[in-house]
Amino acid sequence: MGIFDFLVLALATFRVANLFSAEDGPGKIFRRIRIFAGTEDRDATGHPKHLAGQLLDCPLCCSIWVAVGLYLIYSFFPWTWPAMIVLAMSGAACLAYLWTKK
């Protein structure tokens, strides 16, 4: 894997992890996924009770599992590369927005 491939997958990972853990998405689909996974059902310490909820609660934690999934997709299904590029472009745009927003 070259540096370009790594950067594309890193940006795509950022984008997908952020979608699942922090954004509502169109029709609030990602919020519904988080609720279904149990992110709203918390214990006394404030952490989600269920493993799926814990995996989607934090963008940094979620990015580990997203990175594994995207790397496996990249490795076994090379025809998905254009989708990775689109996700990376969206991730770069989101980062640029966050940097200029501050």
N, C-alpha and C positions, 0 to 999 in steps of 0.2 A: 504494500500500500504506500503510495506516494504522499507527499505533504498536501497536495491539492485534495486528494481523496479524504485524507484525515480532516482537513479544514471543513470540507463540505459535510462530512458526517458529524463533526462537532457542532456546526451551526444547525444542522437538521435535528440533532439531539436536543440542543437548547430549545428549539422551537416546539418540538413535540412534547417535551417534558413540561414546558411552560403552559402549553395548551391544556394538558391533562391535569396539572396541579393548581393552576392559578386563573385560568380564563373560563368564561362562561361559554363562549362559542356561539355559532348561529343556532337559534332555537334553544339556547342554553343546554346543548347536548353534552358538553364536557362537565357542566355543573351537575347534570343528571347522572352522569357516570360516576362522579365523585360521591354523590349522595347514595347511589346504589352500592358503591364499594364500602360505604360506611364511614366516610370522613366526618359526618355530622354526629355520629354516636361516639361520645368521648367518655373516658374514665375520669376519675377524680383529679388526676394530674393534668388533664386537658389534652391528652393524646388520644387519637382514634383507638377504639377497642379492637378493631379487626385488622388483620394483616393487610388486606387489600386497601383499606382506608389509610393505613400508615404509609403504604407505598405511594399513594397519590397525594398525601397531605403536604409534602415538602418538594419543591422543584429540584433541589439538589439530590435528594434521595431518589426521586422519580427518574432523574437523568441517568442513573446507573442502569436501571432496567430498560429504559428506552435505548440507551447506547448499545446494550447487548442485543436487543431486538433489531435495531437498525443495522448493526454490523453483520448479524446473521442473514438478514435480508440482502444486504450488499454482497455477501459472500456466495450465497446460494442462488440468488435471483438477480443476476447482473442487469437484466432488462428493466429493473426498477430504478436505475440510476437517474433518469430524468426527474422522477418524483423526488429523489434525494436532493437534486439541484434546486428544485422549486422550494422545498422545505428550507434549504440552506439560504436561499435568497430571502425568504420570509424571515428567517432568523436574523439575518444581517440587517434587514430593514427594522425589525423590532429593536435590536441593539442600538442602531443609529437613532431611533426615536427616543429610547431611554437615555442615551448619552446627551442628546440635544435638549431633552425635556428638563434636565437639571440645570 
